[in-house]
Amino acid sequence: MTPARSAPPSSPDAAFAQSVLGQALLRALGGGSVSHKRIADYLLRNQMRVTALGIGELAESCQVSSATISRFARDIGYKNYAAMRAAVAGTLQAVLQPVDKLRNSIERRDGAPSPVSESLEYAAANIAATGAALSLAELDAVVRKLKAAKTVYVMGFGLSSHLAGMLAQHLHSFCPHVVEVVGIGGSEVAAGHLVHITGRDVLVAISLPRYTLDCIRLANFVRDRGACLVALTDSPASPLAELADHTLYAQSTHPVLPSSASTALAIIEALAVALMVSNADNVDKASRLTEAIAAYLYGSDPAQLAAHGAQRKTGPRKPAPQAVAVVKKSRRADRKVGPGQ
């Protein structure tokens, strides 16, 4: 069975989820019984392993009975478990070809690649795959939501909190009101910010493996409040993906770490650029921002550059007399106070 997709996948997981089998699993994940959701979730996350498991082994992994596995296979359109497992293998053969090419090219080189080189190669491959498969229509839809929002909330926990901070920094210049809900306060502060969210607002939630439970709980809260939820995550099997109104996928495969954030950062920058050029007013805002901060940027003042060049030629400048006087006065005061006080 080959993947049936309307757009190129941004990762092997996304490609699998867009196949006929993957779509059936996503439907079971969204509306099946508790046991069926458990099986669907396991299949979406462990496709390769499933191809080597017998029905009893899969049942044990999902903590259900073998009979439940058989019923699940029939419910999603397969004669039995063996037919479903064959479909998993067939789908994987199609969607993993690009990944296998990358992995084989690394393994065929003379000598084992260093962990540093391998990490950088995976980052480059993740960004290239995500960029090639990015849905511009979905990105444009997110931009429209951000432009129309009364308040844009940005949320990320753990390492994703740093990604959230960078996204918030980009959005501040182009959105009327931006709130980074986690900051340094954690879940309690995030909940305190989100209690004010309404249907006129947007929450951009960022979550990569390992997914944070608080992020999923607060995303559910936001949905209940009627706000628009935009997810930046790695896979359709992500618990955040099924909650979101709009989803941007960033492939996060890494040979050592639980996930890589490099592609998510690239998507954040792409989103910021798309928002910036979405209308002429935003371009003017960017120009005004540059003018406003120019005085604080190194190299913006020709006299500053000339002074720096002169200093390099003549050596370090002597401190100004006023500065010397302040330092001497401070040292005298320190001697009067004495240590430990």
N, C-alpha and C positions, 0 to 999 in steps of 0.2 A: 504494500500500500504506500503510495507516494504522497507527500504533503500537498494539500490543496490550499494555496495561499494567494491572497490578493496583492500582497506586497512582500518583498524579500524580508526574511527574518533577521532580527538584530542579534540573535544568539541561537545556539542549538536548542536550548529550552524553548525559546519563542517559536522556532521553526516547528518543533514537535507539537507545541500547543496549537499551532495553526493548521495542523494536518487534520484529516477526517477523524482519526482516532483521538487526537488531542482535543478537538472541539467536543467530542462526546464525553471525554473525561472532565472538561471544564463545566459542561452542563451538569454532570453528576456532582461535581464539587460545589456548584452553586445551589442545587436544589434537591439533592438526594438525601437519603437517610444518613444517620450518623455513621453507620458502618460503611456505606457507599462513599461518603465524603472522605473517610479515612483511606479507603482503597484508592480512590481517584487521586488524592493528594500524594500517596506513596508512588503511584505509577508516574505521575508528572515529574516527580523529583528524582526518581531512581530508575529511569528507563533502561539504562545499560544493565543494571543489576538484575532487573526483572527478567531479562532474556535468558538468564541462567538459573532461575528459581523454579522449582516445582510448585505445584499448587499448595502443598502443605507448608512449604517454606514461606511462600508469600502470605498465606493465612497467618502464620506465626508472626511475621514481621508487622502485619497490619492489626494483629490481635483480634482476628475474627476467625470464623470456622471456614473449612474448605468448601462447605456447601454455600456459604455466603459469597465466596469468590466466584463460584460457578454461576450463581444467580446474577452477580454483578456483570459477568461477561455476557450473559444472555440479554440482560437489560440494556446494554449499550450496543447490541446488534451482532454479537458473535455467537457461534454455535456452542462453544465451550471455552474453558481456560486456555487450552492449547492453541485454539484459533486466535484468541486475543493476544497471547504471547507472541505468536508468529507475526501478527500485525504490528506489535511493538518493534520487533526486530526489523521488519521491512521498512517501517517509518524511519528508524534510526539509521539504516543503511543510506537512505537518501539525504537526511538532514545533517549527518556528521561528515560527509565527504569533505567540505571545506576545512573543518577542524582537523580531520585526519591528515590532510595535505600539510597544514601548518605543523602539526606535531611530527609528522614524518620528516619534514624538511629540517627540523631542529635535530632529530635523532640521527639523521644521515650524515651530519657534519662530522668531520674528523675531530675526535675528542668530545667530551661532554661539555655542553655550554655551562658557563658560570651561572650561579643563581642570579647575579645582577643582570647579566645579558638576557637570560630567560625572562626575568621579570619585565624588563623593558620591551622585549619582543611581544610578550603577551599584552602589555598595555597598548602598544601600537596596533596589534591585531584586533583587540577589542574596539578601539576607537574607529578603525577602518571598517569593521563589520557593522558597527552601530551606525556610522555615518552613511554607509551605502544603503542601509535599510530604513533609515529614519523616515517616518511618515510626516511629510511637510504639511499635509492637511490637518493632522492631529496637533502639530506644533502651532499652526496658525489658529486653531481653535483655542488652544491654551492662551495664546497672546490676546485673543479677543476677550476671553474671560478675565484676564489680568487687567486689561484696559477698562473694562466695565465695572470692576469690583470697587465697592466702597472702601474696603480694607483687604489687603492681601496678608494672610498669615503664612509664615514659613516655619516648618517643623522638621527637626531631625535629632535623633538621640545618638549618643556615643560618637563614633567617628563621623557619622552623618550630620552631627550638629555643626561641624566645621563647614561642610558643604552648604548647609542651611544658612550659615552666616555669610558665605560668599554670595549666595543667591540674593539674600536680603540686601547686601551692599549694592549689588547691581540694580535691584528694583527700586531702591530709594529715590533715584533721580527721575523715575518715569511713572511711578504710581503714587497717588495722593497720600496713602497711608500704608506703611508696611510694618508688620510686627513679627519679630523673631521670637517665637513663643517659648523656646527652651532656654536659650542663653546659658547662664551659669547656674540657673536655679533648679533644673531638673523637672521631673514630672509634675510636682505640685505647682510650680510657677507656670508651666505650660497649661495646665488645666485652668488656672486662674485667668490667663489671657483668653483662652478659647471659650470661656463661659459667656463672653460678650459677642461671639460670632453669630451672624444672622444669614438669612438667605441671600442677602446682597453681597456677601463676602466670598472669598476664595481661600482655601487652605492648600498650600503646596507641601505635601508630605514626602520626605525622602527616607527610604529604607532599603538597605542592601543586606545580604547575608553577613552576619547573623541578624535576623530581624528582631526588633525590640518589641516586646509585648505592649508596653505603654503606647508606642506609636500606633499600633493597631487599635487599641482601646479608644484612644482619643480620636482616631479617624472615624470610628463608628459613631462616636458622640457628635462629631461634626456633620456626618450624614443625617443623623436624627434631627439636627437643627436646621436642615435644609440648605446648608451652604454647599458650594461647588467644591469637590475634592479632586485635586490634581496629584497624581502619584508619579514620583520619579523612583523607579525600582528596576530590578534586573530581569525579571521573568514573569510571564503570565501565571506561573505557579506561586508567585509571591502573595502572601496574605493581603498585602496592600492593593494588589491589582484588582481583585474582585470587588473591592469597595469603591474604587475610583470612578469618577465621571469621565476623566481623561487620564491616559497613562502614557508616559514617556519612558521607553526602555533603554537602559544603559548596560551593555554586556559587562560583567564583572569577573569573568574567569581569571583565576590566578593560580600558578603552580604551587604556591606555598601558603599565601594568606587566605583567610576565609573568603575574601572578595577584594576586588580592586576598585578604587574610587576614581581612577583617572578618567574613565569614560563618563561617569556621572558629572565630573567637573567640566568636561568638554560639552556635554549637553546643556549645563547651566550657562556656559558662555554663549552657546548657540542661541539659547532662549533669550538671553539678554540682548544679543545683537538683533534678533528678530523683533523684539519689542522696541528697540531703539529706532529701527528703520521703518516701523509700521506706519508712522505718519511724520509729516514735516515738523510738527510741534516738538516731537521728541528729539529730532536732530537739533532744533534750536535750543532745547533744554541742555543737551550735551555740550553745545558750544558755550552756553552761559556758565555751565558748571566748570568747564575748562578755564574760562576767564576768571571765575571766582577763586579758583584754587591756584592760579598761575603764580601768584606771589609767594606761595609756600612750596613750590617745586624747585628743585635744584636745576640750574641751567636756564631758567626762564629769564633771568636778568643778565644782560651782557656785561654790566659792570661787575657782577658777581663772578662770572667766568674769567674776566680780565684779572681780577684780584687773585683768583685761584692760580692762574697761570704765572703771575708775578711771584706768588709765594713759592711755587715749585722751582722757580729760577733762583731766587734769593735765599731760600731756606725758610725755616719756621720763623714766623713773626714773633717779636717780643710781646708779652702780654701788656695790655693797656695799664697805665698807672692806677686807674680806679680799681681794676680787678686785683692788682697786687695789694692795694690797701685793704680790700675786703678780706683777702686770704689771710693777711697778717693779723687783722683784727680778730678773725675767727680762731686762729691758733692761740692768741693770747687768752681768749675766753675759755678755750679748752683746757689750758694749763691751770686757770683759776678754779674750774669746776672739779678737776681731778678725776681719776678713774672710778668706774662703778657707780656713778651717780647720774 
